[in-house]
C-alpha cells in the first residue's frame, strides 16, 4: 500500500464528515485511513464508526485522551503504507492530493523521503495560503544540508527570528513510514508546537525531499476549539520548556548548526512574546512584571546560553538573567519601534 492517512480526532463533530469525505473521494485509490478518536466527548466516535463501517480501507481506533502527539503516534504505529501523512480532523484535502503526491514519487529516479506542498487557509471572510518560501524542486541530501537545515529552527539572515521558510506542519507533508517510525515524537506531554519535533527531526534524517507550492490542503482557521487549538504568544511556558528539552535530548550534537539553532529557538520566542505583548498595548512596566513571574515559574532562561546569541538578543537575555527586567523589556520595545513602518507605534 502506498499511502496511510492518519486522522487524529477530538471533539470536531461539526467538521469530521467533511474531512472524511475529502479523503474518501480521492482520485488515487491505493490508501488506507486510520481514524484515531482521542477520547472525544461529542458525536465524533459514532460518526467515525459509522463512516468506517462500509469502507474496508477505513479503520477506527478509540482511546482515552492522550493529546495530539499521542493520537498521532497511535495512528502511525497502526499504519502500513509506504508513506504517511497526518490530516487534522477539522481540515480537508483537495481531491487530487494523493494523485499529485503519487505522481511526484514516480517522477524522480530516487523517490524523495518527504514531499511538502502548500495549503489554503480558510478564514471566515477570505481565503489565505500557507506556502513554502524556498525554491520548488527536488532536494538531495547535499542541497538539504546547504539550503534547508541551517535555517530549520531559527534564521539569523534577516534579523533574529524563527524559521518561516519551511513550516513544521505535519498535514502538508508525506514522509516515508520507516523514517517516521524511527523519529516520531515520544514526548506526549508536548501540547504546543506539536508538529515541530516530529517534522524537523524526520526531515533531518531524510536523504531527499520534494518541495512545491501546489495547494493540496484546506487549513480550517474557523475552529479554535480543535485538537490543535493554539495558545497565542504564550511561549514562556512549562510546555515550551518540555518541548525544548525534548528537542535537545533528540538532536543535540547532530551538528554545530543545529546546536546553535536549539539555543536560538527559545530566545527567539522569548523576544517574540515580549514584542507581541507590547504590540497589544501592554506597558513596558506591566510586561516586565508579568514576564518575571513566568520566568521564575518555568525556569525558561536556563534553556538559553546568552553568550551564543547575536549581540542584540544576547544583551536582552543577559539583562533578564540579571533580573533587570524593566531594562530588558524597554530595550525590546526600542528595537520593536525601530522595526515598525514609519507612522506606526
Buried (B, 14 or more C-beta within 10 A) or exposed (E): EBBBBBBBBBBBBBBBBBBBEBBEEBEBEEBBBBBBBBBBEBEBBEBBBEBBEEEEBBBBBBEEBBBBBBBBBBBBEBBEBBBBBBBBBBBBBBBBBBBBBBEBBEEEEEBBBBBBBBBBBBEEEEEEEBBBEBEBEBBBEEBBBEBBBBBBBBBBEEEBBBBEBBBBBBBBBBBBBEBBEEBBBEBBEBBBBBBBBBBBBBBBBBBBBBBBBBBBBBBBBEBEEBBBEEEEBBBBBBBBBBBBEBBBEBBEEBEEBBBBBBBBBBBBBBBBBBBBBBBEEBEBEEBBEBBBEBBEEBEBBEBBBBEBBEEBBBBBBBBBBEEBBBBBBBBBBEBBEEEEEEEEE
